[in-house]
Amino acid sequence: MADVANGVALALDGGGDAYALSALLAQDDTVALAAIRVLGADVLAPYALGGDAARGGPDGQVVRRALAAYPPGSDASEVSLWSYRGLVEASRAFLPENGEDLPLEPMPGDEWVRTDPWPQLARRASQLAALSLPGLAPALAAGLAARTDDLARGFVRAIRRRDWMQAAGVGRWLARVPDVPDSLGLDVGLTYVRRMSGGDPRVVLHATAAQRFPGGGPR
């Protein structure tokens, strides 16, 4: 998973033009398929930048294999359902030529976005940071944007607790909303989180994506 996350982050940092998901992994490797399922929509993030990335049949095939290999079970958490839905949505949005034969998108609940106390909200939001890509999960994004203050509190708390993964994930959602107070120091905070994480591939991926997709769009 670290290799795939590193590949995505490098592609985002470089503009995405040379990226091909299928080139990062062996398609018959069950570990690679599990990595795709865990990283979710982020495996297709470089395609959200546009440009001349080498998207195509092989990438669509490997994503479909991952979706088929690791569907959410009957007792799956809301986070797992949202993550699965996000990967299906990303496949339709960023690999439109490969949209056939994708599984139906589950319909996870979103009541937690309105009712969770802020520490729990921040934890779940960080776990779903891949859904902050342009065009994905608009209702979820709108619900989180309405709780900007709570996300900001979660971001600061995660940094104080040295939970770099959570801080990076929450910071990525905050980079999407327009009314984050300057006093939060989000850009500086994300740079600090990235450095203090010791180069953790998923933290680097979140921090890079936050810079590339401010306000939910590519830059």
N, C-alpha and C positions, 0 to 999 in steps of 0.2 A: 504493500500500500504506500509506503514511503516513496518508492520509485515513481509511482503514478502521480502522487501529490507533487513531488518535485518537478515532474515533467509538465504538469498543468501550470504550476507557478512560473516556471521558466518561460512557457509559451505566453502566458499573460504578460510577463515582464517584457517580452520581446515583441508583443503585438499579435501573436497567434498565427502568423502566416505559415510557419513551418510545422504546425502541430498536426499530428494524426494520432488519435487515441490507440488505434490498433497497432501502431509502431512501438508503443510503450510496454506491451505485454504479449504473452503467448495466449492465443485465443482458446487453447485447450487446457489452460491452467486454471483449476478450480480456485486457487488462491487469488489469481488475477480477477476472476469473476467476482469473488467476494469483495475485493478491493473496490471494484466499480460500484457494487451495491452499497458499501459503506460510505464512499465519497459522494455517491449520488449524482445530482445534476452537475456538480463541479467537474466531472470528467469531460463534460462538453462545454465548459465555460469559455475556452478560447474561441469557439465558434460564435459566441455571442458578440465578439468584437468585429465580426465581418471579415473583410480582407480575403486573402487567397489561401486560407488554411485548407489542407488536403482532406476535407470531409468526403464521405462517400460510403459505398456499400460495406466495406469491412468494419467500419466503426458502427454502423447500424446493426450489423450482425452480432458483434460482440456485446453491444448493449442489450439486445434482445435476449442473448444467451444468459446474461447476468440477471435480467428481470425474470426469466423463466426458472433459473436455478435457485433464486432466493426470493420467492414471493413472501409477502407478510402472512403470518399464520393467523388463525382465528383469534388468538389471544394477543395479537400484536399491539404494541403501544401506539398512541397517537403520533409520537415522533417517528416511529418506524413507518406508519402509514403515510405520513406527510412526505417522508424522504423518498419512499417508493413512488408516490404520485409525482414528486418533483422530477425524478429521473424520467418518467414517462413523458411529462410535459416538456422537459428539455429535449428529449428525442424528437417530439413533434415540432418543436419550435426551431431547433438548430440543425436537425437532420431531416428536413421535410421530405426529401426524396426517399427516406427510409421509414416513412410513417406507417406503412402497412404492417399488419400482423403484430402490432403492439398490444399488450394487455390493456384491459379497461383500467382507467384510473380509479383507485379507491376514493371514497368520499369520507375522509377523516373529519372528526369534529373540530370546531374552532372556539368552543365556549371558553376554553382555558385562556385564550388570548385576552378576553375581557375580564376574567374572574380570578386568574392566578395571582397570588401575592407576588410582589416584584422579584424576590430572589428566585422563586420557581419559574417565573416568566423568563428571566434572564437565562436560566439554565436551559429551558426548552428552546428559546430563540437561538442560543449558541449552537445547539445540536442541529438546528435547521438552517444554518447560515447559508448553505448552498442554494436555498430557495430564494435568496435575495438577488439572483441574476435577473436581468431585464426580462419582463414579461411573464415571469413565473409567479404562481400563487398570489395573484393580485389582492384577493380578499385577506389573506394572511398578512401581506405587506401593509395593507391599509390598517388592519387591526393593530399591528405592532407600531406603526407610525403614530397612532393615537395614544400610545403609551411611551412616548419618547423619554419623558422624565424617569420613568421606571427603568427603562433600558439603560439610561445614563447612570443611574444608581447601581445597576448591576455591573456595568463596565468598571466603575470605580472600585466596587467591592471585589471584583475578580482580580484586578491588579493588586489590590492590597493583600489578597489571599495568595498571590502569585500563581493564580490559575490562568496561565497564559492562553490555553485553548479556549476557555470560556470568554476571556477578555477579547480575544481576536474575533470570535464568532459574534458576540454582541456588538463589538465595534463595527463589524461589517454591516449589520443592520442599521446602525446609527449613521453610517456613511450614506445610506440611501435616503434618509429623511431630511427635509429642508430646514427644520427649525431646531437643530441641535445648537445649544448655546456655545458661543465661542469660549466661554470660561471652562468648558469641559476639556479643551485641548485635545480633541479627538485625533488629529493627525500626528501630533507629538506622542500621544499615548499609544497609538498603534505602532509607531516606530520603536518606542520603548519596549512594547510587548514582544515585537519581533526579535529585537536584540536579546532580550532577557530569556527568551525561550531556547536560546542556544541553537537556533536554526531548525527547530522542529518543523518538519515538512508541512504539516497541516496548518500550523500557525502562520508560516510563511505564505501558504496558499491563501488563507483568509485575509491576511494583511495586504497582499498584492491585489486580490480581488476588490478589496475596499477602495484602493486607489484607482483601479481600472474602471469601476462601475459606480461612481458617485451619483447619488440621486437615482440609482437603478439603471443608469444607462452607461454605455461604453465611453471611455475617454482615451 
